[in-house]
Amino acid sequence: MKIVNSLKTAKLREKGCQIVRRRGRVYVINKKQPRFKARQG
């Protein structure tokens, strides 16, 4: 999982990426490619 300042670049890596909010943190997850994960930090 990458920790990035801006999730926009992480979301553009693959078209299956989606942004979710969990426990006050913002994540990018991808069901098709599970290695494309990022957290805003």
Contact map, one row per residue, 1 for C-alpha under 8 A:
11100000000000000000000000000000001111100
11110000000000000000000000000000000011100
11111000000000000000000000000000000001111
01111110000000000000000000000000000001111
00111110000000000000000000000000000000011
00011111110000000000000000000000000000010
00011111111000000000000000110000000001110
00000111111100000000000000000000000000000
00000111111110000000000000000000000000000
00000111111110000000000000010000000111000
00000011111111101110000000010000000000000
00000001111111101000000000000000000000000
00000000111111101000000000000000000100000
00000000001111111000000000000000000000000
00000000001111111000000000000000000000000
00000000000001111100000000000111100000000
00000000001111111110000000011110000100000
00000000001000011111000000011100000000000
00000000001000001111100001111000000000000
00000000000000000111110001111000000000000
00000000000000000011111111100000000000000
00000000000000000001111111100000000000000
00000000000000000000111110000000000000000
00000000000000000000111111000000000000000
00000000000000000000111111100000000000110
00000000000000000011110111110000000000110
00000010000000000011110011111000000011110
00000010011000001111000001111100000111100
00000000000000001111000000111110010111000
00000000000000011100000000011111111110000
00000000000000011000000000001111110000000
00000000000000010000000000000111110000000
00000000000000010000000000000111111100000
00000000000000000000000000001111111110000
10000000000000000000000000000100111110000
10000000010010001000000000011100111111000
11000000010000000000000000111100011111100
11110010010000000000000000111000000111110
11110010000000000000000011110000000011111
00111110000000000000000011100000000001111
00111000000000000000000000000000000000111
